[in-house]
Amino acid sequence: MKTNRDQMDYIVPNHLLLETIKGVCTARCVMCDIKTWAKNPHIQSAELFTDILQKFIPYQKDIDYLSLFWRGEPLLDKELVAKIKIAKSMGFRSVGFSTNCTELSIDRPRELMEAGLDTIICCVDGIHKETHEAIRIGTNFDVVVDNVLGFISIRNICKYPTKVIIRFLRQKSNIHEEYDFTQAWNSVLNPLYGDAVEPFPVVECNGNIKDYSSIDALDGVETMNYTCKELFQRMIVTSEGNVNLCCGDGSETIKMGNVLNQDPIEIYNNPIFTKYREYFVAGRKQELDICKNCTAPRSHKLKEVANV
């Protein structure tokens, strides 16, 4: 989407991903590179969160989704409820986050939903305990499932409008369970709230998964000609206010700018972003080191096809 500001056409993201906690998590998942991020953990204050969101008020009408997560477990942020309230009071739509659900205990669902949470993405990667726990190392499958079912039950009883997405990261170790997994979770979800099971192919970004071929369940699926949502539709802002090129640069090797001292949409349209978009449009993805082996565009495209 484009907007006219100061006589110039800018690309404005429709999805703002604002990280509230970095490098702190209850799990060590096989597809995650948190060991790198955990070296410099950071939990964003509610004040800093507010200051960052204020920078996006001029573009708010174009932002369809606000996600409060990235390189950590958002439920470990003690001010998460306050941040959801702040975002909703400022008029942001579709506020949600993704969680491994280890901290989604009985006292959390009501306060999250009362704060105005629109969507929660619950990451469950198997229908059997051994499958899930082998992927989501450090989690307890029984606790996770009980927490998710408790959230759904409270939502249904109190009739909060929060959507529940069950995300299944499809990979070699769990793909054989996908059908039964989908059937089981669909039996407790309610489509009237927008609930859904969301299978999503596990993503390899910039070498984060050292032996990706050992877990990728989509060998042979073409990866080259998909437009990247990370570059054209989504904007990632770290807990410190830095803008990231994409999810593939979790180590922040490319310095894009900080929204606290620069207009965020000017950053999103700077020469680096423009170069990457132009290379994608020209079919030159393989010339970009971060992009050439990244499977995020493929995974996003396959998810779209699955949901048609």
N, C-alpha and C positions, 0 to 999 in steps of 0.2 A: 504494500500500500504506500502511496505517496502523499505528501502534504506540501503545501506551498508556504514557505517561511522565508522572510527577507528576500523575496523574489527568486528563490531557488527551489528546485524540486529535490526533496529528500525521501529516501526510503525510510519508513517508520515501521518497526516491528509490531506484529499483532500479539506477540507473546513475550512478556518480560519475565525472566527468571532471575529472582533476587535471592542470593544466597544469604541465609541468616546465621549459619553455623558452618565452620570449616574445620575438617580434620579431626572431628570428634564423632565416634560412632560406636555402637554396641556389637558390630559385626565386622568380619574380614572376608568379604565375599570374593569368590574366585575371579570375578570379572571386574574387580575394583582396584584402583591404584591408590588407596587411601594412605598407604605407608608413606608416600611422597608428601601428601597434604598434612599428615599428622605431625610433621616436623615443626610446623608453625601454625598450631591451632588458633582459631579466633572465633569468638562468639560476638555477634553484632549487638550493640545496645539498641534499645528502642528509640533513643534519640537519633542515633545515626541512621537507623531504618527510616525514620520520619524524614530526615533531611534528604535522603536519597530519593524517596518517593515524591517529595516536593518537586524535584527536578523534572519529573515526568508528567506533572499536572498539565502542561500545555499540550501534551500528546495523548492525553488520557482517552479521548474518544476513539482513537485508533488501536488501543491496547485491549484485546479481547480476553486475555488470560494473564494472571499474575501468579507465578509459582514461587513458593518460599522454600526452596531447597537447592542443593547441588552437591557439594563435597562433604556431606556429613549427615547425621541423623537429626532431622529438625525437631523431633520430640524431646531431645536433650537440651533444647533452648528453653530456659525457664520463662522467657518473655514471649514465647511464640503466640500465646493467646492474646497478649497485649498487642502484638504486631498485626495479627489478623483483624482485631478491632480497629486499629489505626488505619489499615488499608481500606476496610469497608467504610469507615467514617469519611475517608477521602474520596470515596466514590469509585474505587477500582472494582472491576467485575471479575467473576470467575476466579476467586482467590482459592488456591489449593496447595497441596504439597504431597510429595511421595515419601513413604516411610516403610521401614522394615517391620514395624508394628511391635517391636519388643517392649516399647514404652507406652503402648496404647492401653494402659491399665484401666480399671473400672472407673476411676475418678476423672479420666481425661475426656472421654467422648462428649459428655454434656457441655463442658466448658468450651471445648472447641466449636461445637455446633452453635452454642449460644453466642459466641464471638462473631459468627457469621460465615464460618467455613463453608465454601461452596462445593469443594471436591476434595476427597482424600483418595490417594492412590496407594493401595496396600500391596506390597510386594511379597508374593507367595510363589515359590518356585517348584512345587511338587505336591502331589496328593498324598504321598507317603513321607513319613518323618525322615527316613534315611536319605531320600532324594533331596528334600528341601535343605536339610542341615549340611549336606555335603557341598551345596552351592553357597548357602548363606551361613558360612562358618561362624560359630559363636552364638547363633540364635537357637531357641528352643521351639520346635515346630508346634508342639501342643499349646504353648503359651501364645504364640503368634496367632494360631487359628482361633483360640478362645477369645483373644483380644478383638479380632476382627468381627467375630460373631456377636460379641458383646456390643461393639459399636453399632452394628446393623440393628440389633434388637432395640437399643436405646433410641436410635434414629426412628425406627418404625413406631415405637410406642409414643414418643413425643412429637412425631411428625415434623421433625426438622427437615428442611429441603436439601440436605447435603447429599451429593452424589458419591457413591462408592464404586471405585474402579479396582478390580483385582488384576494386578499386572503379573503376568507369567513370562519370565525371560526365557524364551525358547532356546534350548541348546541340546547337545548330544545326550547329556545325562538325564534330561527330563522330557524330551520330545515324545517318548512313548507313552507318557502319562497325560498328554495335552487333552485328548478327547474326554477322558474320565474326569480330569480336573475341571474342564469347562462345564460339563454336565453337573458336577457336584456343586460348584459355586453358583451356577445359574439357578439352582433350586432354592437358594436362600437370598439371592439378589432380587431387586424390584425394579423393573424397567421404567415404571412410572416416575421414579426418581432420577432416571438416567443411568442407573447402575449397569455395569457391564464387566465381563471378563475381557481382558486385553492381552492376548499373546503378542509378544514383541521380541523379534530376533535379537539375541545378545549382540552388543555392539563392540567393535574393535576401533579404538581411537588412538592414533599416534603411538602405537606400540605399548599401550597400557596393559594389554593381555599378552604376556610373553609367549605363550604357545596357543594362539587363537585357533589354529586349525584343529586343535585337540578338542575344542568345545563347540565350534561352529557347526550348527545343524543344517546349514544351507549351502554346503559345498556345491560349486558349479553354478550358483545363481548369479546372473550378471550384476556387476556392481558399478559400471562406469557412467551411465547416462542419466542419472537421477539428479534433479535440482536439490541442493542442500538447504533444508529448512533452517539449519543453524546459521547460515549466512544471509538468508533472504527474509526470514520471518521471525526469528527468535533473537533476543538480546540477553546476554548473561552479564549480570553485575555481581561482583564478588562481595564478600562480607565487609571488605574495606572500601568498596565503592569503585573498584577498578572494573573496566569493561574488558571482557574476554572475547577473543575472536570467535570461539566456539567451544563446545564441550570437549573437543579433541585436544585442546591446549590446557589441560588441567593444571599444568605446572606454570602457567602464565609466562611462557617464554617470549611471546610477542606482546609488547607493551602498546596498548591501544589508547589509554587515557583514563581519567578518573572523573566520574560524573559530579563530584563535589566541587570541582574547579573548572568544569567545561560543560557545555550543553551536551546532553547525552546523544541527541540525534545528530549533532555535528560529528561526534565520535563515530557513530554508526555509519556515517557516510564519508569517513576519512579515506585517504588514498589506499590504505591497507585493505580495508573492507572492499573498496571499489575494485582493487586488483583481483582479489579472490573471486568476487562475483563475476567479473569479466572473464576470468579464466574458466570458470564453470560454464558460462554461457557459450564460450568458444570451444568447449570440449577438451580443455587442457588441464583437467584435474591432476593428471599424472605428473605435471611439472611443479606441483605444490607439495612440499615435503609432508606437511601435516595432513593433507587431504588424500594423498595418493593411495594409501592403504586403509583409509577410514571407511567403515561400513555403515555409518550413521544414515547417509542418504538412502541406501538400500533398505535398511530396517524401517525407516519412516515410510517409505513407499509401500513396502509389503504390509505394514500395519494399515495404511489407507485402503489398500486393495481388500484386505481381510474384512474391513468394516463397511465396505460398500454394500 
